[in-house]
Amino acid sequence: MNFMMQDLLGTLLAFALFPLVLIFPGYVCGWTFDLFDFRARRLSTRFALALLLSVAICPILYYLASSLISMNAALILTFLFAGAFQIGRAHV
């Protein structure tokens, strides 16, 4: 297979996984705990805060989930955040 195609497929996969790891957990935590008046802010500000919160929270959560339980637990945690994000966005 061509190296350029491998790089393009890897980049597309990274774009697909970006919200799962760096948007949804921060958004769910910000909404749940109303950090920095999260619920009262505009949508664009919420996504910016979600990104910052995810960068702060995700390494800790994924490290603890994968080291204390298993890598499957970290994957399940990712999909739980995605599900909570979808449920929360449906009710807003």
LINDA-V920984 format. One record per pair of residues at least 6 apart in sequence whose C-alpha atoms are under 6 Angstrom apart, sorted by the first residue. I is the first residue (numbers start at 1). J is the second residue. If there is no record, write none. Layout:
i=I j=J
i=I j=J
//
This chain:
i=22 j=51
i=22 j=54
i=23 j=50
i=23 j=51
i=24 j=81
i=24 j=82
i=24 j=85
i=25 j=54
i=25 j=81
i=26 j=50
i=26 j=53
i=26 j=54
i=27 j=50
i=28 j=85
i=30 j=38
i=62 j=74
i=65 j=73
i=65 j=74
i=66 j=74
//
